[in-house]
Amino acid sequence: MDAGLREGTKEKMPLARLWQLVPGYGIWDGPTESHISTAARLILKDYVPAPGLWPTEWVPARLAAARVKYADALAEKEMTDAR
């Protein structure tokens, strides 16, 4: 039996040859890390970092802000539940 048939590839299917070319594409195309950092710089150039140590959508900070904002309603609910 042909070696290509045993391995699941044959000369009519270019999969094995294409897979052998994959490492070369990384070299021919240039360093991928620089492409990623360049793309990130272009995408994020108009954004400013969030003020403070944590992002503005950080759940514990939002929870604390909600407790402050709705302190009266929470206190009223606590009193209602205590009765």
URFENHU-V383386 format. One line per field, one symbol per residue. psi: psi as a letter, one per 40 degrees, with the letter a starting at -180 (. if undefined). burial: b if it has 9 or more other ideal C-beta (glycine too) atoms within 8 Angstrom, else e. A space follows every 50 residues. Layout:
psi->???
burial->???
This chain:
psi->iiddddeeiiedheddddddedddddddeihddddddddddddedeiiii iadiidehdddddddddddfdddddddddddd.
burial->eeebeeeeeeeeeeebeeeeeeeeeeeeeeeeeebeeeeeeeeeeeeeee eeeeeeeeeebbeeeebeeeeeebeeeeeeeee
